[in-house]
Amino acid sequence: MKKYFKALTFILSLSMMLSLAACGSGNNDSGDTGDAANTDAVEPAGDAAVETPETQGKDAADIEVAGVVYLEDQFMKLLSKGYQDAANAAGVKCSTSNVNNDQSKETQLINTYVGQGLDGVAIAPLNEESSITTLKSAAEQGMKIALTDSTLSNADFIVGGYTSDQGQLGASTGAAAAKFIQDELDGNAKIAIVQFKSLLPEKSAARVNGFLSEVESLPGVEVVADQDAWMQDKAVTVVNDILTAHPDVDIIFAANDGGTVGATMAVKNGGKSGSVFVFGIDASEQIASMLQDSDNILQAVTGQDAYNMGYKSMELLINDIMGKETNVEAGQILTVDGILLNRADQGGIESFLTNLQERTAG
């Protein structure tokens, strides 16, 4: 009897195995990959995300990017240094370029980068309106874009960027100038403005308006001249002409690096030290030394942190290309605080110079 049951069990088992094999053969022959394909997939454990080539991004060694600026001044040089240092820190190949205030050159350069298959560009665009068409086209063709020292309207195609609050920069210097006018000029001053409205009208206006919002609260303040001059040599000439036409000018406000340096030089060359005082925007080693000079011409500037803006923008760009979480939404522009350098605070100027040398060392 035991032998009978053993034989019966064996026959039933063999019958089930043959039946299962037949079912498997039928699925394969039908070409139906629906449920059969799913059985081969490995389910993720818990809530872990399944990494795909898209979410993995690219390895640093395979990434090539570029950093683009538009002027050959101290600010843009420091910005470009930030680009390069961030790329070096990430182990990414990076080239930097200057379009030298030429819109057609900027367009051609971006198109060239697209043709070369670059992964991304961190750029300080020349014009917040006219630059958008080329950059948007590049993004649509797969190149990542990060902005620096700028904002663009309708820029949800960029990975993000870093800039300064232009109005805050002007207001910071304006507050220092207002205090100086009250303390040193009995609340009265004739002011000349040197800006760059024909180059970047929105940015220039924001800085000038920020400055004026502070000084025009004083009843004895009057603006007697407003000229464009953003390059150092041009600013020397323009400010010299202003001083000739308006010999009673007390204060010159220059809205950028080149204008600030040129205005200070023009006052010194014209023998106006001690009677005409300069306030400006942007900070560099040269400007810091002018704040330390015994000629007492340059009084205060608010400097953008160009190096950090460049570094953070390039870092954001690379992390996005690598598929890392950046916590920055597409199109979002974050601000990097400016820093006030005031002749009245020599310790602050020394600290700035120390930090500047550490950032640019090597």
DALINFEN-V700802 format. One record per pair of residues at least 24 apart in sequence whose ideal C-beta (glycine too) atoms are under 7 Angstrom apart, sorted by the first residue. I is the first residue (numbers start at 0). J is the second residue. Records with the same first field share a line. If there is no record, write none. Layout:
I=J / J
//
This chain:
54=322
55=322
56=320 / 321 / 322 / 323
57=118 / 320 / 321
59=89 / 90 / 91 / 321
60=90
62=91 / 92 / 118 / 317 / 320
63=92 / 117 / 118
64=91 / 93 / 117 / 118 / 119 / 120 / 121 / 316 / 317
65=93 / 94 / 95 / 96 / 112 / 117 / 120
66=93 / 95 / 121 / 309 / 313
67=96 / 98 / 108 / 120 / 122 / 123
68=97 / 123
69=97 / 98 / 100 / 105 / 123 / 125
70=100
71=97 / 99
72=256 / 257
73=256 / 283 / 285
74=256 / 281 / 283 / 303 / 305
77=305 / 306
78=123 / 147 / 148 / 305 / 308 / 309
79=309
80=306 / 309 / 359
81=305 / 306 / 307 / 308 / 309 / 310 / 313
82=121 / 309 / 313
84=310
85=310 / 313 / 314 / 317
86=313 / 317
89=317
91=317
98=125
100=125 / 198
102=126 / 129
105=130
106=133
109=133 / 134 / 137
112=142
113=137 / 140 / 142
117=142
118=142 / 143 / 320
119=143 / 144 / 145 / 316 / 320
120=144
121=145 / 147 / 312 / 313 / 316
122=146 / 147
123=147 / 148 / 149
124=149 / 151
126=199
127=151 / 201
143=316 / 319 / 320
145=312 / 313 / 315 / 316
146=312 / 332
147=308 / 309 / 312
148=308
150=332
154=330
155=329 / 330
157=329 / 330
158=315 / 316 / 319 / 329
159=315 / 325 / 327 / 328 / 329 / 331 / 332
160=312 / 332
161=308 / 311 / 312 / 333 / 335
162=308 / 332 / 334
163=303 / 334 / 335 / 337
164=334
165=202 / 205 / 206
166=205 / 208 / 209
167=209 / 337
168=206 / 209 / 280 / 301 / 303 / 337
169=205 / 206 / 207 / 208 / 209 / 210 / 280
170=209 / 210 / 212 / 213
171=301 / 337 / 339
172=210 / 278 / 279 / 280 / 299 / 300 / 301
173=209 / 210 / 211 / 212 / 213 / 214
174=213
175=278 / 299 / 339 / 341
176=213 / 214 / 250 / 252 / 278 / 299
177=213 / 214 / 216 / 217
179=276 / 298
180=214 / 217 / 220
181=217
184=249
186=217 / 219
187=219
188=219 / 220 / 249 / 250
189=221 / 223 / 245 / 247 / 248 / 249
190=214 / 220 / 221 / 222 / 223 / 250 / 252
191=223 / 224 / 241 / 245 / 248 / 251
192=222 / 224 / 225 / 252
193=226 / 228 / 234 / 237 / 238 / 251 / 252 / 253 / 254 / 258 / 262
194=227 / 254
195=227 / 229 / 254 / 255
196=227
197=227
198=229
203=254
206=254 / 280
207=254
210=252
223=248
228=258 / 261
229=255 / 257 / 258
230=257
231=257 / 260 / 261
232=261
233=261
234=258 / 261 / 262 / 265
235=261 / 264 / 265
238=262 / 265
239=265 / 269
242=269 / 271 / 275
248=275
249=275 / 276
250=276 / 278
251=275 / 277
252=278 / 279
253=277 / 279
254=280
255=280 / 281
256=281 / 283 / 286
259=286 / 300
260=285 / 286
263=289 / 296 / 297
266=296
267=294 / 296
272=296
282=338 / 340 / 351
284=352 / 355
287=340 / 348 / 351 / 352
290=340 / 342 / 348
291=345 / 348
298=342
299=339 / 340 / 341 / 342
300=340
301=337 / 338 / 339
302=337 / 338 / 340
303=337
304=335 / 336 / 337 / 338
306=358
307=335
308=335
311=335
//
